[in-house]
Amino acid sequence: MTVTVKFFASLREQTGCDRVDITIEQSCSVKAIWKMSTSLTLDPHILVAINHAYRDQESDVCDGDEVAFFPPVTGG
Amino acid sequence: MIISLRTKSFNPWNEIQNAQTSMDFAGAFGATAVFVGTMRDFNEGDQVTEMDLEYYPGMTEKELQRLCFEVTQDSPVLEVLVVHRVGKIYPGDDIVLVCVWSAHRAAAFDSCRSIMEILKHRAPFWKKERLIDRHRWVEKNTSG
């Protein structure tokens, strides 16, 4: 099963990566996906989206999902 | 509901006029509330010379649609227009336009303010400022 992981803004710079495809054997948590994607610590303030919708860090991730990690937003 | 992201500068007053011209409810609205956010050349005591506004293609547009729907679903709003810049922005450039039309002023005022406040906390945009001697990410919104 493949999951696409994306990092935005300062997280992209910190991880040195904007996108990575990772393989998982079964559905797992957002926190597990983070650990498979980067050696950085998952700060509780980091926001998570799955398939373009906000989710929390405890959410489950399934095959084919796009998981995005990003810092608090600052638009407008 | 009209949502638009722009990579080039835009004129908010032309956007409002164009949207209003294309509407099919002329005569139905008696109130138009507008908010325009413009880039300053200072932030947190530093001079800012330019800004790069990053977004999440696909999600940002959907989130703008979602939050506008949430704000207006139980309100007698006739139409909403949101235009937001992305990419390189310079002091004096307009960043965001929120315009709401309704029959009476309360719905237009309230919805315009709510859309703007929720946008700042939910829409996936991130600002990176260029200062005189360095770059920095904007980490929090101003209080209002």
Backbone of each chain as ProteinMPNN parsed JSONL, in Angstrom:
{"seq_chain_A": "MTVTVKFFASLREQTGCDRVDITIEQSCSVKAIWKMSTSLTLDPHILVAINHAYRDQESDVCDGDEVAFFPPVTGG", "coords_chain_A": {"N_chain_A": [[0.854, -1.185, 0.0], [0.514, 2.208, -0.787], [1.326, 5.481, 0.324], [1.108, 8.937, -0.085], [3.126, 11.513, 1.045], [3.208, 14.875, 2.019], [4.976, 17.91, 2.612], [4.755, 21.235, 3.803], [5.703, 24.721, 3.542], [7.54, 26.005, 6.298], [8.018, 23.47, 7.297], [8.64, 21.965, 5.072], [11.105, 23.017, 4.449], [12.525, 22.329, 6.755], [12.466, 19.522, 6.729], [13.599, 19.1, 4.314], [12.297, 18.205, 2.118], [9.62, 17.995, -0.171], [7.768, 16.165, -0.992], [7.055, 12.728, -0.572], [6.754, 9.313, -1.383], [5.565, 6.636, 0.437], [5.681, 3.221, 1.508], [3.334, 1.175, 3.093], [2.322, -1.562, 5.188], [-0.109, -2.027, 6.276], [-3.109, -0.249, 7.273], [-2.408, 2.677, 9.171], [-1.482, 5.019, 11.811], [-1.484, 8.644, 11.642], [0.684, 9.605, 13.074], [2.462, 7.476, 12.876], [2.987, 7.523, 10.163], [4.332, 9.936, 9.992], [6.694, 9.32, 11.42], [7.818, 7.479, 9.698], [8.491, 9.105, 7.649], [10.186, 11.188, 8.332], [12.919, 12.217, 10.463], [12.46, 14.127, 12.291], [10.857, 15.567, 15.231], [7.402, 15.185, 15.899], [5.716, 17.907, 16.386], [3.058, 18.987, 18.51], [1.655, 21.158, 17.508], [1.731, 21.024, 14.807], [-0.112, 20.867, 11.834], [-2.451, 18.656, 10.203], [-3.506, 17.178, 7.179], [-5.629, 14.98, 5.434], [-6.117, 13.75, 2.316], [-6.829, 16.344, 1.447], [-8.408, 17.38, 3.501], [-8.819, 18.618, 6.798], [-7.439, 16.76, 9.477], [-6.752, 15.022, 12.617], [-3.745, 14.306, 14.546], [-4.052, 11.752, 15.417], [-5.472, 10.36, 13.599], [-6.407, 7.739, 11.239], [-4.579, 6.351, 8.503], [-4.922, 5.34, 5.172], [-4.5, 3.065, 2.365], [-3.41, 4.687, -0.561], [-3.931, 7.226, 0.332], [-3.367, 10.797, 0.601], [-1.257, 12.457, 2.619], [-0.758, 15.381, 4.378], [1.507, 17.562, 5.984], [1.769, 20.488, 7.863], [2.687, 23.822, 9.085], [0.977, 26.085, 11.449], [-1.478, 28.12, 9.804], [-1.252, 31.164, 7.829], [-2.693, 33.001, 6.239], [-4.438, 35.59, 4.329]], "CA_chain_A": [[0.0, 0.0, 0.0], [1.34, 3.418, -0.905], [0.792, 6.742, 0.849], [1.888, 10.118, -0.479], [3.294, 12.452, 2.163], [3.65, 16.196, 1.577], [5.344, 18.888, 3.642], [4.625, 22.598, 3.29], [6.245, 25.904, 4.218], [8.763, 25.789, 7.089], [8.257, 22.026, 7.459], [9.317, 21.51, 3.855], [12.512, 23.406, 4.578], [13.153, 21.561, 7.845], [12.631, 18.111, 6.329], [14.348, 19.051, 3.061], [11.52, 17.345, 1.226], [8.235, 18.465, -0.331], [6.862, 15.04, -1.233], [7.67, 11.404, -0.581], [5.808, 8.187, -1.4], [6.045, 5.581, 1.325], [4.922, 1.967, 1.448], [2.909, 0.653, 4.39], [1.772, -2.923, 5.043], [-1.515, -1.954, 6.676], [-3.504, 1.086, 7.726], [-1.694, 3.071, 10.38], [-1.825, 6.364, 12.275], [-0.736, 9.786, 11.116], [1.962, 9.659, 13.791], [3.343, 6.454, 12.302], [3.4, 8.017, 8.838], [5.346, 10.968, 10.247], [7.958, 8.671, 11.802], [8.384, 6.821, 8.513], [8.826, 10.109, 6.643], [11.208, 12.137, 8.778], [13.483, 11.968, 11.8], [12.076, 15.236, 13.162], [9.798, 15.305, 16.208], [6.086, 15.699, 15.501], [5.21, 18.894, 17.339], [1.587, 18.944, 18.548], [1.058, 22.266, 16.766], [1.754, 20.753, 13.367], [-1.446, 20.533, 11.316], [-2.481, 17.48, 9.341], [-4.644, 17.007, 6.271], [-5.66, 13.737, 4.668], [-6.928, 13.945, 1.099], [-7.264, 17.746, 1.356], [-9.318, 17.764, 4.582], [-8.135, 18.6, 8.091], [-7.584, 15.625, 10.383], [-5.815, 15.204, 13.725], [-2.553, 13.443, 14.494], [-4.441, 10.386, 15.798], [-6.283, 9.773, 12.527], [-5.88, 6.595, 10.499], [-4.183, 6.575, 7.119], [-5.191, 4.137, 4.391], [-3.857, 2.94, 1.059], [-3.751, 5.7, -1.546], [-4.161, 8.543, 0.939], [-2.36, 11.862, 0.559], [-1.148, 13.024, 3.964], [0.023, 16.626, 4.354], [1.892, 18.153, 7.265], [2.145, 21.893, 7.691], [2.61, 24.656, 10.298], [-0.229, 26.925, 11.493], [-1.624, 28.883, 8.562], [-1.102, 32.616, 8.032], [-3.174, 33.698, 5.04], [-5.236, 36.804, 4.477]], "C_chain_A": [[0.897, 1.244, 0.0], [0.598, 4.649, -0.384], [1.702, 7.871, 0.38], [1.925, 11.1, 0.69], [3.832, 13.772, 1.609], [3.955, 17.082, 2.779], [5.261, 20.287, 3.03], [5.35, 23.61, 4.177], [7.501, 25.557, 5.034], [9.048, 24.301, 7.292], [8.962, 21.44, 6.24], [10.809, 21.828, 3.945], [13.218, 22.581, 5.657], [13.402, 20.112, 7.456], [13.483, 17.989, 5.072], [13.61, 18.271, 1.996], [10.121, 17.922, 1.054], [7.257, 17.315, -0.523], [7.643, 13.738, -1.198], [6.558, 10.352, -0.604], [6.361, 7.1, -0.506], [5.117, 4.371, 1.237], [4.585, 1.512, 2.864], [2.263, -0.719, 4.172], [0.3, -2.967, 5.428], [-1.839, -0.536, 7.107], [-2.798, 1.416, 9.028], [-2.045, 4.512, 10.731], [-1.004, 7.435, 11.553], [0.64, 9.852, 11.778], [2.954, 8.647, 13.24], [3.86, 6.891, 10.936], [4.49, 9.077, 8.995], [6.693, 10.313, 10.543], [8.627, 7.983, 10.627], [8.921, 7.831, 7.507], [9.985, 11.012, 7.03], [11.717, 11.771, 10.174], [13.133, 13.09, 12.771], [10.984, 14.802, 14.143], [8.489, 15.916, 15.72], [5.542, 16.611, 16.592], [3.682, 18.862, 17.334], [0.91, 20.074, 17.787], [1.031, 22.038, 15.255], [0.367, 20.278, 12.918], [-1.352, 19.399, 10.305], [-3.709, 17.543, 8.437], [-4.514, 15.644, 5.596], [-6.631, 13.947, 3.506], [-7.626, 15.306, 1.101], [-8.29, 18.145, 2.401], [-8.568, 17.654, 5.904], [-8.457, 17.342, 8.879], [-6.643, 15.866, 11.56], [-4.697, 14.148, 13.651], [-2.863, 11.992, 14.883], [-5.201, 9.679, 14.676], [-5.597, 8.593, 11.863], [-5.598, 6.981, 9.058], [-4.336, 5.261, 6.366], [-4.456, 4.183, 3.048], [-4.345, 4.043, 0.108], [-3.972, 7.092, -0.981], [-3.017, 9.519, 0.643], [-2.369, 12.54, 1.928], [-0.25, 14.261, 3.884], [0.284, 17.112, 5.773], [2.274, 19.613, 7.018], [2.005, 22.672, 8.998], [1.297, 25.431, 10.315], [-0.275, 27.89, 10.314], [-1.628, 30.389, 8.846], [-1.568, 33.403, 6.804], [-3.898, 34.993, 5.366], [-4.42, 38.057, 4.627]], "O_chain_A": [[1.905, 1.303, 0.704], [-0.597, 4.825, -0.625], [2.926, 7.76, 0.446], [0.89, 11.466, 1.247], [4.787, 13.788, 0.832], [3.29, 17.016, 3.812], [5.651, 20.495, 1.88], [5.574, 23.391, 5.367], [8.411, 24.899, 4.53], [10.207, 23.914, 7.442], [9.781, 20.53, 6.364], [11.657, 21.019, 3.567], [14.371, 22.183, 5.488], [14.432, 19.538, 7.811], [14.027, 16.923, 4.785], [14.224, 17.735, 1.074], [9.493, 18.304, 2.041], [6.064, 17.457, -0.256], [8.752, 13.65, -1.726], [5.544, 10.495, 0.08], [7.508, 6.685, -0.671], [3.931, 4.493, 0.932], [5.458, 1.47, 3.732], [1.726, -0.996, 3.1], [-0.447, -3.83, 4.967], [-0.939, 0.285, 7.286], [-2.61, 0.55, 9.883], [-2.821, 5.154, 10.023], [0.026, 7.151, 10.941], [1.641, 10.123, 11.115], [4.149, 8.928, 13.147], [5.02, 6.66, 10.595], [5.451, 9.11, 8.226], [7.715, 10.706, 9.981], [9.854, 7.908, 10.559], [9.702, 7.481, 6.622], [10.686, 11.539, 6.166], [11.032, 11.106, 10.951], [13.474, 13.012, 13.951], [10.285, 13.813, 13.922], [8.471, 17.029, 15.194], [4.982, 16.151, 17.587], [3.071, 18.724, 16.274], [-0.27, 19.976, 17.453], [0.38, 22.779, 14.52], [-0.241, 19.407, 13.541], [-0.33, 19.206, 9.647], [-4.802, 17.909, 8.869], [-3.416, 15.219, 5.235], [-7.801, 14.276, 3.699], [-8.816, 15.422, 0.807], [-8.982, 19.147, 2.224], [-7.785, 16.728, 6.112], [-9.609, 16.912, 8.939], [-5.831, 16.79, 11.528], [-4.714, 13.244, 12.816], [-2.027, 11.107, 14.697], [-5.537, 8.503, 14.811], [-4.374, 8.456, 11.912], [-6.282, 7.821, 8.473], [-3.934, 4.204, 6.852], [-3.878, 5.2, 2.663], [-5.546, 4.292, -0.005], [-4.18, 8.04, -1.738], [-1.866, 9.122, 0.463], [-3.373, 13.123, 2.336], [0.873, 14.194, 3.385], [-0.592, 17.077, 6.637], [3.009, 19.926, 6.081], [1.296, 22.244, 9.909], [0.575, 25.443, 9.319], [0.753, 28.41, 9.881], [-1.961, 30.828, 9.947], [-0.912, 34.356, 6.384], [-3.96, 35.426, 6.517], [-4.979, 39.146, 4.76]]}, "seq_chain_B": "MIISLRTKSFNPWNEIQNAQTSMDFAGAFGATAVFVGTMRDFNEGDQVTEMDLEYYPGMTEKELQRLCFEVTQDSPVLEVLVVHRVGKIYPGDDIVLVCVWSAHRAAAFDSCRSIMEILKHRAPFWKKERLIDRHRWVEKNTSG", "coords_chain_B": {"N_chain_B": [[-21.116, 31.19, -5.122], [-17.949, 32.46, -5.378], [-14.676, 31.628, -5.792], [-11.309, 32.4, -5.985], [-7.9, 32.013, -6.797], [-4.957, 33.892, -7.264], [-2.058, 34.478, -9.183], [-1.02, 36.801, -10.014], [-1.098, 40.413, -9.54], [-4.191, 41.93, -8.527], [-7.128, 43.947, -9.081], [-9.209, 44.852, -6.626], [-11.595, 46.304, -6.76], [-12.371, 46.253, -9.405], [-12.817, 43.531, -9.558], [-15.041, 43.232, -7.91], [-16.918, 44.729, -9.284], [-17.031, 43.318, -11.713], [-18.004, 40.842, -10.824], [-20.471, 41.59, -9.825], [-21.743, 42.51, -12.084], [-22.127, 40.167, -13.484], [-23.976, 38.829, -12.023], [-27.18, 37.308, -11.399], [-29.096, 38.422, -9.84], [-29.724, 41.115, -9.715], [-31.084, 43.911, -8.14], [-32.047, 42.425, -6.062], [-30.243, 42.564, -3.999], [-29.342, 44.654, -1.26], [-27.226, 45.321, 0.16], [-23.708, 45.43, 0.294], [-20.862, 44.12, 1.502], [-17.446, 44.646, 2.104], [-14.127, 43.438, 2.405], [-10.746, 44.218, 2.153], [-7.532, 43.036, 2.158], [-4.263, 44.193, 2.465], [-0.803, 44.176, 1.599], [1.544, 45.124, 4.045], [4.496, 47.207, 4.587], [5.886, 46.625, 6.8], [6.414, 44.589, 9.689], [6.09, 43.291, 12.875], [7.971, 45.124, 13.844], [9.962, 45.17, 11.931], [11.279, 46.057, 8.686], [9.669, 45.057, 5.761], [10.329, 43.751, 2.617], [9.44, 42.13, 0.548], [7.184, 39.372, -0.08], [6.551, 35.883, 0.009], [3.905, 33.962, -0.837], [2.773, 30.977, 0.014], [0.799, 28.095, -0.89], [-1.517, 25.292, -0.674], [-2.054, 23.514, -3.291], [-5.157, 22.427, -4.474], [-6.122, 21.655, -1.867], [-6.352, 24.193, -0.64], [-8.198, 25.677, -2.198], [-10.477, 24.08, -1.836], [-10.838, 24.29, 0.94], [-11.38, 26.992, 1.235], [-13.84, 27.095, -0.101], [-15.312, 25.419, 1.6], [-15.266, 26.813, 4.087], [-16.549, 29.207, 3.449], [-19.046, 28.224, 2.774], [-19.848, 27.142, 5.247], [-20.062, 29.457, 6.817], [-22.109, 30.872, 5.547], [-24.308, 29.22, 5.215], [-26.577, 29.214, 6.866], [-27.449, 31.754, 6.632], [-28.941, 34.694, 5.217], [-27.471, 35.235, 2.794], [-26.648, 36.368, -0.44], [-24.57, 36.149, -2.328], [-21.072, 35.311, -2.445], [-17.78, 36.445, -2.775], [-14.445, 35.553, -3.013], [-11.16, 36.433, -3.362], [-7.793, 35.583, -3.564], [-4.359, 36.207, -3.274], [-1.409, 34.425, -4.378], [2.044, 33.397, -4.35], [4.764, 35.635, -5.295], [4.664, 38.691, -3.586], [4.314, 42.193, -3.087], [4.89, 45.135, -1.007], [1.975, 47.097, -0.655], [0.554, 45.685, -2.536], [-2.57, 44.107, -3.033], [-3.758, 41.475, -1.022], [-5.908, 39.869, -0.266], [-9.39, 39.621, -1.019], [-12.598, 39.866, 0.247], [-15.936, 39.701, -0.411], [-19.318, 40.249, 0.202], [-22.695, 39.833, -0.603], [-26.0, 40.792, 0.237], [-29.516, 41.053, 1.112], [-29.963, 42.776, 3.227], [-27.985, 44.792, 5.56], [-26.913, 43.498, 7.881], [-26.436, 40.691, 7.529], [-24.569, 40.762, 5.469], [-22.397, 42.294, 6.557], [-21.767, 40.708, 8.866], [-21.181, 38.153, 7.802], [-19.061, 38.712, 6.08], [-17.037, 39.518, 7.854], [-16.819, 37.169, 9.416], [-16.033, 35.229, 7.504], [-13.539, 36.241, 6.8], [-12.112, 36.112, 9.257], [-12.165, 33.346, 9.833], [-10.938, 32.356, 7.584], [-8.309, 33.231, 8.003], [-7.444, 31.521, 9.969], [-7.829, 28.966, 9.057], [-7.542, 28.511, 6.242], [-5.223, 27.058, 4.05], [-2.55, 28.759, 3.755], [0.711, 30.183, 3.667], [2.983, 32.583, 4.827], [6.051, 33.883, 3.782], [8.394, 36.143, 4.692], [10.508, 38.617, 3.247], [13.084, 40.274, 4.677], [15.29, 43.083, 5.327], [17.784, 41.899, 5.751], [17.424, 39.146, 5.816], [15.328, 36.159, 5.514], [12.109, 35.186, 6.775], [9.639, 32.979, 8.158], [6.239, 33.776, 8.627], [4.761, 33.278, 11.665], [2.461, 33.555, 13.117], [-0.879, 34.935, 13.092], [-1.862, 38.41, 12.985], [-3.579, 40.09, 15.682], [-5.921, 41.285, 14.902]], "CA_chain_B": [[-19.865, 31.381, -4.393], [-16.841, 32.599, -6.332], [-13.388, 31.519, -5.114], [-10.272, 32.516, -7.011], [-6.513, 32.251, -6.386], [-4.291, 34.64, -8.332], [-0.6, 34.579, -9.107], [-0.677, 38.183, -10.396], [-1.856, 41.406, -8.782], [-5.569, 42.123, -8.984], [-7.791, 45.159, -8.613], [-10.413, 44.347, -5.954], [-12.806, 47.05, -7.137], [-12.787, 45.683, -10.691], [-13.343, 42.19, -9.289], [-16.4, 43.38, -7.372], [-17.782, 45.21, -10.367], [-17.233, 42.228, -12.669], [-18.875, 39.832, -10.216], [-21.808, 42.156, -9.692], [-22.32, 42.591, -13.43], [-22.504, 38.837, -13.969], [-24.98, 38.223, -11.143], [-28.537, 37.307, -11.938], [-30.047, 38.879, -8.831], [-29.754, 42.575, -9.642], [-32.328, 44.362, -7.525], [-32.325, 41.637, -4.855], [-29.333, 42.901, -2.9], [-29.326, 46.039, -0.82], [-26.019, 45.513, 0.963], [-22.465, 44.827, -0.188], [-19.803, 44.332, 2.499], [-16.156, 44.362, 1.468], [-12.854, 43.539, 3.123], [-9.553, 44.073, 1.316], [-6.288, 42.967, 2.918], [-3.162, 44.708, 1.647], [0.503, 43.919, 2.228], [2.269, 46.235, 4.671], [5.95, 47.136, 4.428], [6.473, 46.41, 8.135], [5.782, 43.559, 10.518], [6.81, 43.02, 14.116], [9.07, 46.068, 14.008], [10.959, 45.052, 10.854], [10.865, 46.435, 7.338], [9.45, 43.898, 4.889], [10.476, 44.215, 1.237], [8.579, 41.3, -0.293], [6.646, 38.219, 0.624], [6.181, 34.754, -0.832], [2.712, 33.37, -0.24], [2.661, 29.577, -0.417], [-0.503, 27.469, -0.613], [-1.591, 23.853, -0.913], [-2.949, 23.351, -4.446], [-6.172, 21.387, -4.271], [-6.774, 21.799, -0.559], [-6.664, 25.594, -0.311], [-9.452, 26.04, -2.858], [-11.576, 23.361, -1.178], [-11.044, 24.819, 2.282], [-12.066, 28.277, 1.075], [-15.238, 26.769, -0.402], [-15.937, 24.863, 2.804], [-15.486, 27.809, 5.146], [-17.577, 30.149, 2.978], [-20.328, 27.535, 2.901], [-20.18, 27.041, 6.668], [-20.458, 30.775, 7.335], [-23.305, 31.444, 4.906], [-25.379, 28.246, 4.967], [-27.795, 29.572, 7.592], [-27.536, 33.207, 6.573], [-29.576, 35.115, 3.955], [-26.461, 35.826, 1.907], [-26.955, 36.081, -1.843], [-23.372, 35.735, -3.052], [-19.778, 35.545, -1.795], [-16.61, 36.473, -3.658], [-13.156, 35.557, -2.316], [-9.988, 36.404, -4.242], [-6.601, 35.545, -2.708], [-3.084, 36.121, -3.995], [-0.352, 33.491, -4.015], [3.298, 33.731, -5.025], [5.498, 36.835, -4.857], [3.815, 39.849, -3.305], [5.115, 43.346, -2.66], [4.122, 46.104, -0.213], [0.982, 47.838, -1.441], [-0.273, 44.735, -3.292], [-3.7, 43.53, -2.307], [-3.574, 40.04, -0.779], [-7.189, 39.15, -0.197], [-10.663, 40.331, -1.131], [-13.824, 39.151, 0.613], [-17.096, 40.552, -0.68], [-20.566, 39.522, 0.476], [-23.918, 40.552, -0.974], [-27.238, 40.305, 0.858], [-30.611, 42.027, 1.005], [-29.807, 43.77, 4.292], [-26.581, 44.952, 5.928], [-26.402, 42.641, 8.962], [-25.902, 39.435, 6.99], [-23.368, 41.059, 4.677], [-21.324, 42.656, 7.495], [-21.395, 39.583, 9.741], [-20.577, 37.06, 7.028], [-17.772, 39.174, 5.563], [-16.098, 39.45, 8.975], [-16.609, 35.768, 9.796], [-15.24, 34.554, 6.463], [-12.146, 36.705, 6.894], [-11.481, 35.594, 10.478], [-11.975, 31.895, 9.718], [-9.917, 32.175, 6.539], [-6.957, 33.438, 8.55], [-7.075, 30.419, 10.849], [-8.045, 27.642, 8.455], [-7.152, 28.338, 4.841], [-3.79, 26.725, 3.996], [-1.615, 29.722, 3.163], [1.835, 30.481, 4.568], [3.728, 33.758, 4.353], [7.487, 33.995, 4.066], [8.762, 37.535, 4.47], [11.894, 39.004, 2.999], [13.477, 41.482, 5.4], [16.482, 43.7, 4.753], [18.975, 41.048, 5.849], [17.107, 37.72, 5.94], [13.95, 35.729, 5.31], [11.511, 34.483, 7.909], [8.248, 32.56, 8.031], [5.291, 34.372, 9.561], [4.331, 32.142, 12.482], [1.12, 33.751, 13.682], [-1.647, 36.049, 12.553], [-2.065, 39.555, 13.861], [-4.771, 39.864, 16.497], [-7.123, 41.776, 14.224]], "C_chain_B": [[-18.717, 31.406, -5.405], [-15.532, 32.613, -5.548], [-12.297, 31.559, -6.176], [-8.904, 32.778, -6.383], [-5.785, 32.895, -7.553], [-2.784, 34.697, -8.107], [-0.119, 35.983, -9.491], [-1.534, 39.157, -9.589], [-3.26, 41.567, -9.371], [-6.118, 43.422, -8.4], [-9.108, 44.742, -7.958], [-11.691, 45.032, -6.408], [-13.311, 46.589, -8.506], [-13.404, 44.301, -10.497], [-14.785, 42.265, -8.795], [-17.368, 43.783, -8.475], [-18.076, 44.098, -11.367], [-18.189, 41.173, -12.11], [-20.313, 40.333, -10.176], [-22.518, 42.222, -11.046], [-22.838, 41.236, -13.902], [-23.584, 38.171, -13.108], [-26.372, 38.303, -11.745], [-29.557, 37.752, -10.894], [-29.985, 40.399, -8.64], [-31.113, 43.028, -9.106], [-32.643, 43.63, -6.246], [-31.427, 42.026, -3.7], [-29.372, 44.391, -2.58], [-28.09, 46.348, -0.001], [-24.853, 44.769, 0.336], [-21.395, 45.155, 0.835], [-18.483, 43.839, 1.915], [-15.028, 44.421, 2.48], [-11.734, 43.324, 2.109], [-8.333, 44.077, 2.235], [-5.117, 43.296, 2.007], [-1.832, 44.486, 2.352], [1.13, 45.202, 2.776], [3.772, 46.107, 4.381], [6.639, 47.014, 5.791], [5.717, 45.288, 8.831], [6.684, 43.292, 11.71], [8.078, 43.861, 14.235], [10.125, 46.022, 12.925], [10.384, 45.542, 9.53], [10.764, 45.177, 6.482], [9.475, 44.376, 3.443], [9.679, 43.381, 0.236], [8.126, 40.083, 0.492], [6.325, 37.126, -0.392], [5.019, 34.046, -0.149], [2.505, 31.978, -0.826], [1.258, 29.051, -0.11], [-0.436, 25.99, -0.959], [-2.568, 23.626, -2.064], [-3.912, 22.182, -4.224], [-6.873, 21.564, -2.947], [-7.194, 23.252, -0.287], [-7.999, 26.013, -0.935], [-10.648, 25.373, -2.168], [-11.878, 23.937, 0.194], [-11.734, 26.176, 2.227], [-13.549, 28.06, 0.771], [-15.967, 26.305, 0.855], [-16.244, 25.947, 3.828], [-16.52, 28.849, 4.721], [-18.959, 29.521, 3.098], [-20.783, 27.486, 4.354], [-20.715, 28.37, 7.215], [-21.826, 31.193, 6.801], [-24.492, 30.489, 4.822], [-26.684, 28.589, 5.685], [-28.033, 31.075, 7.596], [-28.156, 33.621, 5.233], [-28.617, 35.855, 3.019], [-26.779, 35.422, 0.471], [-25.746, 35.592, -2.619], [-22.13, 36.097, -2.243], [-18.689, 35.508, -2.866], [-15.355, 36.502, -2.793], [-12.052, 35.451, -3.37], [-8.755, 36.464, -3.348], [-5.36, 35.4, -3.578], [-2.246, 34.954, -3.494], [0.914, 33.923, -4.769], [3.945, 34.986, -4.463], [4.57, 38.042, -4.733], [4.689, 40.971, -2.747], [4.245, 44.329, -1.856], [3.203, 46.952, -1.099], [0.108, 46.929, -2.286], [-1.432, 44.261, -2.416], [-3.526, 42.013, -2.221], [-4.891, 39.294, -0.872], [-8.362, 40.107, -0.347], [-11.774, 39.384, -0.675], [-14.977, 40.119, 0.396], [-18.364, 39.713, -0.522], [-21.751, 40.419, 0.129], [-25.123, 39.938, -0.252], [-28.297, 41.396, 0.736], [-30.432, 43.159, 2.007], [-28.394, 43.723, 4.874], [-26.067, 43.937, 6.958], [-25.763, 41.364, 8.421], [-24.615, 39.675, 6.217], [-22.186, 41.399, 5.585], [-20.831, 41.434, 8.263], [-20.672, 38.484, 8.966], [-19.204, 37.458, 6.498], [-16.709, 39.055, 6.654], [-15.785, 37.996, 9.34], [-15.756, 35.026, 8.779], [-13.775, 34.944, 6.599], [-11.444, 36.114, 8.116], [-11.214, 34.091, 10.368], [-10.918, 31.58, 8.668], [-8.514, 32.259, 7.135], [-6.505, 32.284, 9.436], [-7.197, 29.051, 10.206], [-7.528, 27.468, 7.034], [-5.645, 28.1, 4.753], [-2.978, 27.692, 3.119], [-0.502, 29.941, 4.18], [2.651, 31.612, 3.957], [5.192, 33.659, 4.747], [7.922, 35.399, 3.692], [10.24, 37.661, 4.128], [12.152, 40.311, 3.73], [14.734, 42.039, 4.752], [17.642, 42.701, 4.7], [18.687, 39.546, 5.912], [15.669, 37.443, 5.538], [13.418, 35.162, 6.621], [10.058, 34.097, 7.589], [7.408, 33.32, 9.045], [4.658, 33.225, 10.338], [2.96, 32.319, 13.108], [0.442, 34.952, 13.036], [-1.647, 37.22, 13.523], [-3.404, 39.382, 14.573], [-6.048, 40.42, 15.862], [-7.142, 43.277, 14.111]], "O_chain_B": [[-18.549, 30.472, -6.189], [-15.304, 33.507, -4.732], [-12.362, 30.824, -7.162], [-8.766, 33.66, -5.536], [-5.97, 32.494, -8.702], [-2.308, 34.932, -6.997], [1.054, 36.311, -9.312], [-2.562, 38.778, -9.027], [-3.474, 41.362, -10.566], [-5.644, 43.922, -7.379], [-10.032, 44.321, -8.655], [-12.753, 44.411, -6.438], [-14.517, 46.539, -8.747], [-14.371, 43.937, -11.165], [-15.638, 41.474, -9.199], [-18.475, 43.256, -8.586], [-19.211, 43.942, -11.818], [-19.065, 40.674, -12.817], [-21.252, 39.588, -10.458], [-23.728, 42.017, -11.14], [-23.838, 41.149, -14.614], [-24.05, 37.078, -13.429], [-26.701, 39.226, -12.491], [-30.751, 37.491, -11.043], [-30.174, 40.9, -7.532], [-32.159, 42.575, -9.572], [-33.411, 44.124, -5.42], [-31.797, 41.844, -2.54], [-29.427, 45.251, -3.459], [-27.908, 47.467, 0.477], [-24.99, 43.626, -0.099], [-21.049, 46.321, 1.025], [-18.411, 42.766, 1.316], [-14.969, 45.33, 3.309], [-11.764, 42.383, 1.317], [-8.131, 45.019, 3.001], [-4.993, 42.746, 0.913], [-1.751, 44.599, 3.575], [1.234, 46.215, 2.083], [4.253, 45.046, 3.984], [7.837, 47.271, 5.912], [4.53, 45.073, 8.586], [7.89, 43.094, 11.564], [9.122, 43.374, 14.67], [11.101, 46.769, 12.993], [9.181, 45.458, 9.282], [11.665, 44.339, 6.483], [8.739, 45.291, 3.074], [9.287, 43.887, -0.815], [8.623, 39.803, 1.583], [5.886, 37.407, -1.507], [5.144, 33.586, 0.986], [2.12, 31.816, -1.984], [0.609, 29.514, 0.828], [0.572, 25.501, -1.469], [-3.777, 23.552, -1.844], [-3.503, 21.089, -3.833], [-8.102, 21.619, -2.902], [-8.278, 23.495, 0.242], [-8.829, 26.634, -0.271], [-11.683, 25.999, -1.943], [-13.042, 24.061, 0.575], [-12.577, 26.48, 3.071], [-14.408, 28.753, 1.316], [-17.084, 26.737, 1.139], [-17.346, 25.999, 4.375], [-17.291, 29.324, 5.555], [-19.924, 30.187, 3.473], [-21.944, 27.752, 4.663], [-21.687, 28.402, 7.97], [-22.615, 31.802, 7.524], [-25.576, 30.896, 4.404], [-27.769, 28.295, 5.182], [-28.735, 31.601, 8.46], [-27.918, 32.964, 4.219], [-28.912, 36.944, 2.527], [-27.134, 34.274, 0.202], [-25.871, 34.716, -3.475], [-22.13, 37.052, -1.465], [-18.689, 34.646, -3.744], [-15.212, 37.375, -1.936], [-12.016, 34.509, -4.162], [-8.681, 37.315, -2.462], [-5.317, 34.581, -4.496], [-2.355, 34.545, -2.338], [0.848, 34.717, -5.708], [3.713, 35.36, -3.314], [3.806, 38.363, -5.642], [5.664, 40.73, -2.036], [3.023, 44.353, -2.005], [3.61, 47.451, -2.148], [-0.97, 47.34, -2.716], [-1.276, 44.047, -1.214], [-3.194, 41.354, -3.206], [-4.978, 38.227, -1.479], [-8.331, 41.241, 0.131], [-11.875, 38.252, -1.147], [-14.992, 41.218, 0.95], [-18.459, 38.606, -1.051], [-21.806, 41.589, 0.508], [-25.242, 38.717, -0.147], [-28.009, 42.515, 0.312], [-30.699, 44.324, 1.714], [-27.684, 42.731, 4.703], [-24.898, 43.556, 6.908], [-24.657, 41.005, 8.825], [-23.678, 38.881, 6.302], [-21.095, 40.858, 5.408], [-19.632, 41.158, 8.308], [-19.663, 37.952, 9.43], [-18.286, 36.638, 6.469], [-15.613, 38.552, 6.407], [-14.625, 37.638, 9.547], [-14.853, 34.276, 9.152], [-12.883, 34.098, 6.525], [-10.302, 35.665, 8.017], [-10.15, 33.62, 10.769], [-10.111, 30.665, 8.833], [-7.641, 31.454, 6.809], [-5.305, 32.091, 9.633], [-6.711, 28.067, 10.763], [-7.114, 26.37, 6.665], [-4.869, 28.865, 5.325], [-2.761, 27.465, 1.928], [-0.729, 29.893, 5.389], [2.966, 31.615, 2.767], [5.523, 33.385, 5.9], [7.834, 35.802, 2.532], [11.09, 36.93, 4.635], [11.523, 41.329, 3.444], [15.192, 41.518, 3.735], [18.391, 42.663, 3.724], [19.617, 38.751, 6.047], [14.894, 38.359, 5.259], [14.187, 34.714, 7.471], [9.356, 34.793, 6.856], [7.818, 33.489, 10.193], [4.086, 32.309, 9.748], [2.358, 31.353, 13.576], [1.094, 35.854, 12.511], [-1.456, 37.046, 14.727], [-4.261, 38.622, 14.122], [-7.148, 40.043, 16.266], [-8.089, 43.843, 13.565]]}, "name": "protein", "num_of_chains": 2, "seq": "MTVTVKFFASLREQTGCDRVDITIEQSCSVKAIWKMSTSLTLDPHILVAINHAYRDQESDVCDGDEVAFFPPVTGGMIISLRTKSFNPWNEIQNAQTSMDFAGAFGATAVFVGTMRDFNEGDQVTEMDLEYYPGMTEKELQRLCFEVTQDSPVLEVLVVHRVGKIYPGDDIVLVCVWSAHRAAAFDSCRSIMEILKHRAPFWKKERLIDRHRWVEKNTSG"}
